[in-house]
Each structure stands twice: as structure tokens, then as C-alpha cells.
Amino acid sequence: MVLEYYNGNKLSTRITVDYLTESVSIVNYTDDLIDRAFGINTTPTFEDYENFLESRCFPRTRDHLKIILKDLNLDFYEPIEIIKKTEGRLAEDDMYLKIVEE
């Protein structure tokens, strides 16, 4: 899977993930650590990747979680599936994710 992390229309990080081997590689396109998907970390682990995805989703503890998931046509909380629906957009910033290859 290949994901691209953007700040507005500016590509910040390209993330390549192999779910079979649980390996992650990235290419950063900005020197601004705040705009990078993993900040200063240039060799993220699969766990770092999973934490990053979850950070781009609404919290697992959110009130009315089941209603929100139903609105997204999801049966359970799975960050990558939420990202597919929401692009990881949050109200607090202009960052978002595009899945360019599954």
C-alpha cells in the first residue's frame, strides 16, 4: 500500500507499507518536521505507522462511536478503513492522506 501525506496541496511524505512483512518505508518531501508524517523519525516501524494512522482518526473513545462508524458504513473501528473514508482529515489542521496504491 502507498499513501501520500499532504499539507494542503503540498506533498509532505510518501509512505509505502507492506502488510505481509509489516515493513514501512518513507520519503519526506519537506524539511519541516511538523509537516512530516513521522516528524524526525526517518525509519518508522509498523507500530509507528499504526499509531500515525490512528492519530489521523477520531478517538476510539468518542461518544456515539457506533453511530459515527455506521455513518461511515463501517462495522468496527479500523484506522485504515476510516482513513479510506475520511482521508484522515481533522478539524485542527490542513493535513490529509491519499491512498495512491492498495
N, C-alpha and C positions, 0 to 999 in steps of 0.2 A: 504494500500500500504506500502511496506517495501523497503527502499532504503539504500544502503551502500555507504559511502563516503570514498574514498581511497586516500592515498598519495603514488603514485607508486603502489606497490603490498601490502602495509600495510593498513589494515582496520583501519580507524580513528573513524568513527561514524556510528552507525546503527540508522536510522530514521524510525519510524513507524507512519503512518498518517491515520487517519480516516476522509475521506472527508465528510461523512454524519454529523458527530458531530463536524467537524473542530477541532479535537484534535491531538496533536503531542506529541510523547514521544521519547526520545533518550537514547542511551547507548554510552558513549565515551570509546574508547579503547586506548586512548593515553592521556598523561598528557600535551602534547604540545598544548597549546591553539591555536596556529596558524594553526595546522593541524585539529583541530576540526571543524565540520560543523558550529557550533554556538558559537565558541570561549568559553568565560567564562559563557555564558548563558546555564544553565542546564535544564531550563524549558521553551523552546521556545513556542511561541504562533503560531497559524496557520498563522498569518500575518508574523511572523519571518520566518516561513517555506517558504511562498510565496516569500518573499524578498530574501531568500537564493537561491531558485531556479533561480530567475531572475538574481542574481549575477553570476550564472554559465552559462549564455546565452549571446549572442551578444546583444548589446543595442537595445532598441526599436527604437531609433533614427538613427540607422545605415543607411548610404547611400545604396541605392539599396536594401532596406529591402524586397520588394516584390520579387525580383529576388532570394535572399537567401532563402526565405520561399518556393518559387517554387522549388528550387534545393533540398530542404528537403522534398518536396511533402506535404507541409502544406499550408493551405488556410489563416491562420491568426497567429498572434504572441501569442502563449500559451506556457509559460516556460516549463511545464511538458512534452508537446509534443516535444519541441525542445530537452529537456534532453533525451527523448527516442531515438532520432536520433543521438545526439552528445555526449552522456554520460556526458554532462556538462564540456567537456574538453575545456580549454583555453590555449592560447599560452604562458601565463605568468607563469604557474606552472604545476606540475605533478599530480594535484588533478583531480579526476573524480568520477562519480556516477554510480552505478549499480542498476537497479531496479530488486529486487530479488523476489518480490511478488506484483501482481497488485490487 
